[in-house]
Amino acid sequence: MLKCISSAKKRTYVGYTKNLKNRLKNHNSNKGAKYTKGNKWIIIYKKKFLSKEKAMSYEYILKHDRKKRLLIYNNYK
């Protein structure tokens, strides 16, 4: 999960990737998802899965659970 550091709003982004370092670089250089363009992001939560299916399933859950995302956001130091 990414946290936007260039906005006063509490903005997060959840996505699946095989290469986290490269994905973050793309998001911060306006080459990532449309939602992330024009903002700077930092990683605040990551989780590794053994299969793409399990990763995508968890991504779906996290994207639709605002309370869980807010809890992760607020617990990030």
Contacts in CASP RR format, 6 or more apart in sequence:
PFRMAT RR
TARGET T0000
AUTHOR 0000-0000-0000
METHOD contacts of the structure
MODEL  1
MLKCISSAKKRTYVGYTKNLKNRLKNHNSNKGAKYTKGNKWIIIYKKKFL
SKEKAMSYEYILKHDRKKRLLIYNNYK
1 12 0 8 1.000
1 13 0 8 1.000
1 14 0 8 1.000
1 15 0 8 1.000
1 43 0 8 1.000
1 44 0 8 1.000
1 45 0 8 1.000
1 46 0 8 1.000
1 62 0 8 1.000
1 69 0 8 1.000
1 72 0 8 1.000
1 73 0 8 1.000
2 12 0 8 1.000
2 13 0 8 1.000
2 14 0 8 1.000
2 24 0 8 1.000
2 27 0 8 1.000
2 36 0 8 1.000
2 41 0 8 1.000
2 42 0 8 1.000
2 43 0 8 1.000
2 44 0 8 1.000
3 11 0 8 1.000
3 12 0 8 1.000
3 41 0 8 1.000
3 42 0 8 1.000
3 43 0 8 1.000
3 44 0 8 1.000
3 73 0 8 1.000
3 76 0 8 1.000
4 11 0 8 1.000
4 12 0 8 1.000
4 13 0 8 1.000
4 39 0 8 1.000
4 40 0 8 1.000
4 41 0 8 1.000
5 39 0 8 1.000
5 40 0 8 1.000
5 41 0 8 1.000
5 42 0 8 1.000
6 38 0 8 1.000
6 39 0 8 1.000
6 40 0 8 1.000
7 39 0 8 1.000
10 70 0 8 1.000
10 73 0 8 1.000
11 39 0 8 1.000
12 44 0 8 1.000
12 69 0 8 1.000
12 72 0 8 1.000
12 73 0 8 1.000
13 27 0 8 1.000
13 33 0 8 1.000
13 35 0 8 1.000
13 36 0 8 1.000
13 41 0 8 1.000
14 59 0 8 1.000
14 62 0 8 1.000
14 63 0 8 1.000
14 69 0 8 1.000
15 59 0 8 1.000
15 63 0 8 1.000
16 52 0 8 1.000
16 55 0 8 1.000
16 56 0 8 1.000
16 59 0 8 1.000
17 23 0 8 1.000
20 43 0 8 1.000
20 46 0 8 1.000
23 32 0 8 1.000
24 41 0 8 1.000
24 42 0 8 1.000
24 43 0 8 1.000
26 32 0 8 1.000
27 33 0 8 1.000
27 36 0 8 1.000
27 41 0 8 1.000
28 40 0 8 1.000
28 41 0 8 1.000
30 37 0 8 1.000
30 38 0 8 1.000
44 72 0 8 1.000
44 73 0 8 1.000
44 76 0 8 1.000
45 72 0 8 1.000
45 76 0 8 1.000
47 58 0 8 1.000
49 55 0 8 1.000
49 58 0 8 1.000
61 68 0 8 1.000
62 68 0 8 1.000
62 69 0 8 1.000
END
